Amino acid sequence: MTSKISLYTTQLLAIILLTISCSKQEKTDDGIIKMNKNGIPVMQPLQEELPKLTSAYINDKKYGVSRYFEKTWSEKNDNVAFLVAKNGQIIYENYMGYANKRTGEMISKNMPLHIASVSKVLTSTAILMLIDAKKITLDQKVNTIIKNFPYPEVTIQTLLNHRSGMRNYAYFTFENGNWDKKETLTNEDIVKVMVEKGITLERPTDTGFGYCNTNYAMLALIIEKVTGLKYPEAMKEMIFAPLGMTNTFVFDIAKDRDIIAPSYKGNNVEIGIDYLDGIYGDKNIYSTPRDLLKFDKARYAPFFLNPDLLKKVYKGYSYEAKGIRNYGLGIRMSEFEKGEPYYYHNGWWHGNTSCFINLRKEKVTIIVLSNKFTRKTYQAKKLAGLFGDYPFKLDDDGEE
């Protein structure tokens, strides 16, 4: 008996020491941030279970969602991965169409698809975690982190909320021979072009909203500078691996171009890779609805971010032309005179379209991904009215 107890004690101590060596926790005024052995914050799954849905509730909502899906999507013509969940519990999901027409592989629950600008939600989350861990600050000037960054007034916050005033790299690298289109553009190259070609701002920093992919390409560089890891590795270490997002990765143009699900035009013509497909942060994450549900659920954890920072995430910084649309820190929103704020992010890159909807009050997650171009992806907001007070009608259309 004594030998068994000693063996058990030895094993227990070994486990404790291994856990300490792999990660550490730092206390803050508002909770605990989990750090890995390299001092990098890592996202934690929600520990407590959210209230369990009744069978009656699931069946009621499933009926409404399934009718919408069947009316909107066609097995004959569409490629789609679709999921609706509440409290982290899947109410309805459906997968149809080709992931790859050349190989005959079909879209399934484990098939990663390009999530386009929904990648911004994950990139911003990594940045917010670094802010919460006091590795960087929201008002920190970008030129204190990225060497030679040419715009001295741009801060991390103005990248997150699209108020930097920068121009879109897809435009200024295409113009005037500023970049050889035969060469793959990288995030570092964007800075090089901005400096060497004297690319000016579209507007003075923090004077207006301008949705711009360059902002999030720069945020990916900041993640690299602060963590000492390349963006794909940092995202895996900080978010994908700890949340068990096993079918999620950042596209590597050198290694992954022959294994990914390609995208298609509406007429089923495949869209190839081009010189802009080496940029990440604003796009280039491949994932599945189930993995994105794990991510969304983890953002409800009380230790995800300190309360003051979390409030800033869901605060609007720039009303757009229509008056109700706004942008927070890595999330879009619509704010109405009556009803709940509607939080979402859409995406479009090549033939890939995506929609990520987060009804925070109701804890509802709606995710739609397609690798064949269609604007039907964005119509998923129509489902919000099934779960809460949102003024959407059946004839509403979404926007990127």
Secondary structure, 3 states (H helix, E strand, C coil): CHHHHHHHHHHHHHHHHHHHHHEEEEEECCEEEEEECCCCECCCCCCCCCCCCCHHHHHHHHHHHHHHHHHHCCCCCCCEEEEEEECCEEEEEEEECEEECCCCEECCCCCCEECHHHHHHHHHHHHHHHHHCCCCCCCCEHHHCCCCCCCCCCEHHHHHCCCCCCCCHHHHCCHHHCCCCCCCCCHHHHHHHHHHCCCCCCCCCCCCCCCCHHHHHHHHHHHHHHHCCCHHHHHHHHHHCCCCCCCCEECCCCCCCCCCCCEECCCCCEECCCCCCCCCCCCCEEECHHHHHHHHHHCCCCCCCCHHHHHHHCCCCCCCCCCCEEECCCCEEECCCCCCCEEEEEEEECCEEEEEEEECCCCEEEEEEECECCHHHHHHHHHHHHCCCCCCCCCCCCCC
